[in-house]
Amino acid sequence: MTTIGDQQLVRRINRSVLLRLLRARPGLSRARLAAESGLTKSTVSLLVRELLEDGWLDEAGAAVADGLGRPSIPLQINDGVRALIGVEIAVEVVRVACVSLLGEVLHSESQPLHEHAPRAVCAQVARMVSAAHRHLLASGLRLSGIGVGVPGAVDDATGLVRFAPNFGWRSVSLLPELTEALAAVGVAGVNVQLQNDADAAALGEFEFSEGEGEDPLIFVSCDVGVGAGIVLNDRLFVGARGMAGEIGHTILQVDGPLCSCGRKGCAEAFLGSRVLERAANDAERAAAFLGVLLQNLWVTFEPRAIVVGGKSCQAHPAFLRRAIQTVQRYAESAGMPAPNVRGARFGEWAPAVGAAALALHEYLRPLHPNSEARRERAVRQLQSA
């Protein structure tokens, strides 16, 4: 027997298919959506009506010929009703951004992070999110989701931060504390997603790009910590336990400098922003190490794009340029075209904007199979959307 939950999940997946098509190709008609999605015209008509009523879609204007035999009204994502909030909890700062469904930053605020204790962090985040929420309400916008990025390995199905070495966190159930803190300041009943900060930044580059998005895509964050977010086959690749992308603790030099994790020669020991602050004269050497790291990611994943951001790039403008030159030299040696390596589109705000994209991504993407926690969360999302 098909349960109500199963029916809701199928409905959510079908809605997400239509939204994804219209994000990539604005202006499709109902008939064209049916042809592109494989759904029946009656199903598409019903879902489009729901999405119009819920403020996800808007009719783009007068009817036009759609190539299928009759004039049709083009549809587009409506960025005038719903918005998202993204939060970056960094080692030294908290950033909160209000972002439209199309990736426009509507409002932003940053504050120094006062304490590293989980409860204190959640309380500070909740206060900042509450202020951002009031800004959205004053602008006539409805909050559709909150995404939060943290510098550590996250089990995104449960909200457990497995390991965040620069905070001294191990097995911290952060998502329940965040939800509780948000409810205490009046932000309740909103879906909250938690993910690694580099993973979130990767989603920002992927979801808020024009067209279909670059896939595979890798985001490399060079901040106090060093990490990578990987979008592969239209999804985040997080690994079996949420540890994928912890490139800051890959070894670049045997018996090199001591890292915060206890190993020697980690990438973070060369590329972290605090390391470069202490040894600014070594920025060129660090850029060469970054180039090696990027070259290794290139040959491992063969991505369409590698995006690099973080405090190290902001503080040292030549850092990324020199790293790209190193990658190009490796490519020339191999007789291969160099990969597309570029800076972050949203600069230092990439993880916060990406966290907002995380909230959208979770709504737009069908669930991973065999994940009951994700399935139950999706049904809750649909009920509150």
Buried (B, 14 or more C-beta within 10 A) or exposed (E): EEEEBEEBBEBBBBBBBBBBBBBBBBBBBBBBBBBBBEBEEEBBBBBBEBBBEBBBBBBBEEEEEBEEEEEBBBBBBBBEBBBBBBBBBBBEBBBBBBBBBBBEBBBBBBEEBEEBEBEEBBBBBBBBBBEBBEBBEEEEBEBBBBBBBBBBBBBBBEBBBBBBBBBEBEEBEBBEBBBBBBEBBEBEEBBBBBBBBBBBBBBBBBBBBEEEBBBBBBBBBBBBBBBBBBBBEBBBBBEEEBBBBBBBBBBBBEEBEEBBBEBBBBBBBBBBBBBBEEEEEEBEEBBBBBBBBBBBBBEEBEBBBBBBBBBBBBBBEEBBEBBBBBBBBBBEEEEEEBBBBBBBBBEBBBBBBBBBBBBBBBBBBBBBEEEEBBBBBBBEBBEEB
